[in-house]
Amino acid sequence: MSKNTIHIEGMGCEHCVKAVSTALLGCAGVENAVVSLEKNAADVEYDENKVSLNELKQAIRDAGYDTD
């Protein structure tokens, strides 16, 4: 199990937080995702054998937000 913090740009409200959370939790292998509007980041716990960090970042971009 891996844990990473992904920095996110473009979130402005709780709707944005929910959209990013939904995108991350919809990825196979994601065990937990805590998205913070204050930190502009998501702490994600995932199985690196099922999903890569790049795939998680792409899911966030697909939801309409930028990542580092």
C-alpha positions as CSV (number, residue, x, y, z in Angstrom):
1,M,0.0,0.0,0.0
2,S,1.3,3.4,-0.9
3,K,0.5,6.9,0.5
4,N,1.0,10.1,-1.4
5,T,-0.1,13.7,-1.2
6,I,-1.2,15.2,-4.5
7,H,-1.3,18.9,-4.8
8,I,-4.3,20.2,-6.6
9,E,-5.0,23.6,-8.2
10,G,-8.4,25.0,-9.1
11,M,-10.5,23.9,-6.2
12,G,-12.6,26.7,-4.7
13,C,-15.5,25.1,-2.7
14,E,-16.8,21.9,-1.1
15,H,-18.3,20.9,-4.4
16,C,-14.8,20.8,-5.9
17,V,-13.6,18.7,-2.9
18,K,-16.4,16.2,-3.5
19,A,-15.7,16.0,-7.2
20,V,-12.0,15.2,-6.6
21,S,-12.9,12.7,-3.9
22,T,-15.3,11.0,-6.2
23,A,-12.8,10.9,-9.0
24,L,-10.1,9.4,-6.8
25,L,-12.3,6.9,-5.0
26,G,-13.6,5.7,-8.4
27,C,-10.1,4.5,-9.3
28,A,-9.4,0.8,-8.8
29,G,-7.0,0.2,-5.9
30,V,-7.8,3.4,-4.0
31,E,-8.4,2.6,-0.3
32,N,-8.8,6.1,1.0
33,A,-8.7,9.7,-0.3
34,V,-8.9,12.7,2.0
35,V,-9.2,15.9,0.0
36,S,-8.5,19.3,1.7
37,L,-9.6,22.6,0.3
38,E,-7.4,24.4,2.8
39,K,-4.3,22.5,1.8
40,N,-5.3,22.3,-1.9
41,A,-4.2,18.7,-1.7
42,A,-5.4,15.1,-1.5
43,D,-3.9,12.5,0.8
44,V,-4.4,9.2,-1.1
45,E,-3.8,5.6,0.1
46,Y,-3.7,3.1,-2.8
47,D,-2.5,-0.2,-4.0
48,E,0.3,0.6,-6.4
49,N,-0.2,-2.8,-8.1
50,K,-3.7,-1.7,-9.2
51,V,-3.2,2.1,-10.0
52,S,-0.3,4.4,-10.5
53,L,0.3,7.9,-9.1
54,N,0.1,9.2,-12.7
55,E,-3.3,7.5,-13.1
56,L,-4.5,9.2,-10.0
57,K,-3.3,12.6,-11.2
58,Q,-5.0,12.0,-14.5
59,A,-8.3,11.2,-12.7
60,I,-8.1,14.6,-11.0
61,R,-7.3,16.3,-14.3
62,D,-10.3,14.5,-15.9
63,A,-12.5,15.9,-13.1
64,G,-11.4,19.4,-14.2
65,Y,-8.5,20.3,-11.8
66,D,-4.8,20.7,-12.2
67,T,-2.1,18.7,-10.4
68,D,1.6,19.3,-9.8
